[in-house]
Amino acid sequence: MQNRRHERVRELLKRELSVILQREFRLADAGLMSVNEVTLSGDLQQATVYVGIVGSVEQRQHGFELLEQHCGRLRGLLGGSVILKHTPELRFVADDSIERGNKILKIIEDIEKSLPPQAS
């Protein structure tokens, strides 16, 4: 039962943080932010938030600077939208899995283009 609660809280935090980040940070300044994953400590006191940012290098850097600067405020906003006994401390981590996936798809596409056409 504890694992089910843990999973529900994790998904709730992921969903709510996604909404908060999209609402609080302008696309032009911080790129497109997405919460890819949230992990929680066993006591639900600490959350590691894996955030992917799509945009220029400057937007990604600025986006993570904004996350670090506004961590306390974001925790407060989260506490206002999620009813928990204790709102977990947030730690934001860069998640470049989408970018890595796009690079792999580009490599596959380039390989397919370089292959000679097959006769049908």
DASULJO-V800255 format. One record per pair of residues at least 6 apart in sequence whose ideal C-beta (glycine too) atoms are under 6 Angstrom apart, sorted by sequence separation. I is the first residue (numbers start at 1). GAP is how many residues later the second one is. D is the distance in Angstrom with one decimal. If there is no record, write none. Layout:
BEGIN
i/gap/d
I/GAP/D
I/GAP/D
END
This chain:
BEGIN
i/gap/d
40/7/5.3
53/7/4.5
79/8/3.7
38/9/5.6
39/9/4.7
78/9/5.8
53/10/4.4
38/11/5.4
21/12/4.5
75/12/5.7
37/13/4.2
35/14/6.0
36/14/4.8
75/15/5.2
35/16/5.9
36/16/5.1
18/17/4.5
17/18/4.9
33/18/5.8
34/18/4.9
71/19/5.6
33/20/5.4
14/21/5.2
31/22/4.4
32/22/4.3
31/23/5.6
14/24/4.5
31/24/2.4
13/25/4.9
67/25/4.3
10/28/5.2
31/28/3.5
31/29/5.8
10/30/5.4
17/32/6.0
30/32/5.8
31/32/5.2
30/33/3.6
13/34/5.9
30/36/5.4
25/41/5.9
47/41/4.1
49/41/5.8
51/41/5.5
46/42/5.5
45/43/5.6
46/43/4.9
47/43/5.5
48/43/5.0
49/43/5.1
50/43/5.2
52/43/4.7
44/44/5.9
51/44/6.0
48/45/5.8
50/45/3.8
52/46/4.8
20/57/5.1
36/59/4.6
16/62/6.0
16/65/5.2
16/66/5.4
12/70/6.0
END
